Amino acid sequence: MSTQVEEREFQAEARQLLELLIHSVYSNKDTFLRELISNASDALDKARLESYRNKDLDIDTSDLHIEITPDKDARTLTVRDNGIGMSKDEVVTLIGTLAKSGTAELRRALAEAKNSEVPSELIGQFGVGFYSTFMVADKVTMVTRKVGETTATRWVSEGAGTYTIEDVEDAPQGTSITLHLKDSDDDDHLFDYTAEWKIREIVKRYSDFISWPVRMDKESTVDEETVTETVTLNSQKALWARPKSEVTDEEYAEFYKHVSHAWDEPLEVISMKAEGTFEYQALLFLPTHAPHDLFTREHKRGVQLYVKRVFIMDNCEELMPQYLRFVKGVVDAQDLSLNVSREILQQNRQISRIQKRLVKKVLSTIKDMMANEPEKYRTFWGEFGRVLKEGLLFDVDNRETLLEVSSFVSTRKQEDTEDEQNRWTTLREYVDRMKDGQDRIYYMTGETRQLVENSPHMEAFQAKGLEVLILTDPVDEMWVESVREFDGKQFHSIAKGDVDLDSEEEKEADESDREQREKDFAELLNWMKETLTEDVKDVRLSSRLTTSPACLVGDDFDITPALERMYRASGQPVPHIKRILEINPNHPLVTTLRTLHSRDAEGNNVKATAELLHGMAVLAEGGELKDPAGFTKVLADTLANTIGGES
Ligand SMILES: Nc1ncnc2c1ncn2[C@@H]1O[C@H](COP(=O)(O)OP(=O)(O)OP(=O)(O)O)[C@@H](O)[C@H]1O
């Protein structure tokens, strides 16, 4: 018996995506079956889990499996599972819309993409799950019944903007998806997906490790009679339980795609086995590409937890710290109860011990990669360095290792400066290159590399040939506040405190000059300090400037303006920290100012020049002027005077 058939529209983005898939030029169309089997396998995991959790529900878990049924005459292919199923509402929200996490980026990309533009890239980048069926089918029918419910739902769509949905009775538990296949066209990589060999090949290639049986009926002729036997197409062997030497790279890659719902290749595979008092096996992956939502709340952290081969949960956060949220994979523990809940996990000491071991193993893998496969390490660092550096803040135990495996851009001049990655250095390399007498690791934080590189603070360091680390990730502002040293060498911001780069001999030679300068400028400095008291806490002569007239610096323990802005943006109240204005006693603007000031401290020009010096220092470090219009007026008046004086 069936009820009223309702026609509904796909959500706009889903429609657009379908449009792209129907006309897809994506060559690897076989992957549709992987997606269906992967979804079916998840649905079986969920059914089994629900049966432990909710004993009142009458869930049949006696023979959980996946069934593939090709029909050559009707040109259909059906994939059926007797898993958790979907309610009518779930069908609408899960299938009719792109509501999944991580799709914000896809939406944006779709909005930007012209219909004719390389959809294959989009598909590869984001993965489209169920919708990939429309690469090979011109009509898809789904019948699904959720466990515990009596009414099932039939959903039918030709992918063109609308679908129909209706209630049906008498459907078995789980989901059955029937694809009405497009005509095969080998040139377009559209194969005959009703062919037994093709189905076998795809299942073997992409889904061999799926722990549930994937079955298909096979017909053969024995003594001129047609016999049908049911065969299982996959080996069902848990990949993490097999020795690494017996698993191919391709098998690992497919498993990675299954557990992480990703479409890229794994960059590194980490296989672990712990025996003894607490047994577990782990198979972890470092992805090749950072997912788009890595820095959003939507991103789900953690690996899958299995207990004695039984799937327990996705995204088990207790097994992976926040700063390793990009690590994917599986942990299969022997000694936990199948009923283990999130609350239990949070207090479980064994779980926290496993986490510690996993973290150590991931970090040592990165270290090995750095030593033995530098190219791979660079890819890794480019994608995930920003995340890993969060560990410098939160994982004090592993701080040393984290510093060892981190890379930074520096001012070191290289031949191929175009290539961003070639300018990376490790701290170890930095320390090895340190000049005689240099006892600190110099760095400067800022919003962009250009701002930092061109900032006046760099001048004396450049003049002396001292290398400076350029730290431009937001997280850099934070970790430098709490990490004091590497290999016994203190980190030192070149935009903070006093700079003392001269050797003892240079200082001695310069001593009397310095004293004289201090004397000569004492009055001007005092006067400037008073005049600019609203904006700065001190004005002093600089030893870090060679060409610029002025710059702003902080005291050693002051937070930087960028960090101040970050705190404010996150809603944390922080007092405004006044900076120190340093002026360059050798710059003509400064020497002229001193002369003007000694002649007539009250003169208009004198105050204007002091204000300009301060404003220029703010602009030079990419800061914001408190009163841009006022600054522009003083500048215009001063220029007018100068030009007026010349003409
Ligand atoms: N056979 C099924 N049984 C039960 N629920 C299913 C089944 N197939 C799909 N679903 C539900 O629909 C959702 C959307 O499926 P879809 O394949 O589009 O995306 P996904 O599997 O979440 O993500 P991905 O794009 O990474 O594969 C799934 O998350 C699941 O909740």
The ligand as an ORCA input file, in Angstrom:
! r2SCAN-3c Opt
* xyz 0 1
  N      22.539      3.334      3.410
  C      22.296      4.286      4.307
  N      21.694      3.992      5.474
  C      21.442      4.929      6.406
  N      21.761      6.223      6.249
  C      22.362      6.587      5.108
  C      22.659      5.662      4.078
  N      23.242      6.341      3.060
  C      23.319      7.627      3.454
  N      22.802      7.786      4.672
  C      22.711      9.033      5.451
  O      22.798     10.136      4.582
  C      23.932     10.953      4.913
  C      24.478     11.594      3.692
  O      25.134     10.636      2.917
  P      26.251     11.042      1.904
  O      26.844      9.836      1.300
  O      25.702     12.055      0.958
  O      27.294     11.803      2.779
  P      28.285     11.269      3.934
  O      28.452      9.804      3.835
  O      27.880     11.824      5.237
  O      29.575     12.059      3.573
  P      30.626     11.829      2.420
  O      30.342     12.858      1.390
  O      31.878     12.110      3.110
  O      30.499     10.435      1.941
  C      24.863     10.020      5.660
  O      25.707     10.730      6.544
  C      23.881      9.112      6.408
  O      23.443      9.739      7.603
*
